[in-house]
Amino acid sequence: MYGGGARRQLVEPPFHLESHRYQTVQAADWIAALVGRLGAFWKEPDAWPENEVFVRYFGRRLADVQVRSGIRG
């Protein structure tokens, strides 16, 4: 991956992990999926009506803890 010789940068970042083995990666996957669904609903609620349940249960919680974000509800 890093190799020897003339390479001075990472060729392939090690971001492919098996989330069933690492709880922190699994939590990050879940949070990313939740934020993605919330953002999709906030952007176009008519296009994503099935994501309203995520807004109902997690929208206020996310808004309360976010410090700085480009996603706004």
N, C-alpha and C positions, 0 to 999 in steps of 0.2 A: 504494500500500500504506500508506504513512504519511500521505499526503495533506497538505493544507495546512489552515489555518484552525483550527477549534476542537478537532480531534482531539488527544488527548494520549496515546493508547495505540496499540499495534500492533493492527491489525484482523485481519490474517491472518499468522501467523508463517511465515517462509520455510523450512519443513521438508520440502518436496517437492523432492528433488533426484534427478537421474538417477545411480544408483549406478555404472553402467558408465563414467561420466565421472570419478568421484571415488573413488579407492581408499580414502580414509579412511571415506567413507560406506559403501562396500561392506564394509569390515572391520567397521564398527559393525553393519550388517545381519546379517552372519554371526554375530557375537558375541551379538547379541540373539536370534537364532534358536536358537543353541546353548543359551543360558541358559534360554530358554523351554522347550525340550524337556527339559532336565535337571530344571527345576522341575516340569514336568508329571509326569515319571516319579517324582520324589521324593515328590510329593503323592499320586499314585494309581498305583502301579506296575501294578496289575491292569488299569487302564483304558488304559494306554499301554505295552504290552509291546514295541512296535517301537522305543521310545526307549531301551531297555536298552543298545544299542550305544553311544550317546552317553555314558552313565554309565561304561561299560567303558573307553572311550578318553579321555574328558575330565573325568570326575567328580572324580578325585583331583587333577588339575592345577588345576581351578577351585577346589577346596577349599583347596589349598595357597597360592594367591595372593590369595584374597578377604580383605579386611581387615575390612570391616563390611558385612553383607548380611542381608536378611530371608529369603533362600533358604538353607536348610541341607539337606545331604544326609544 
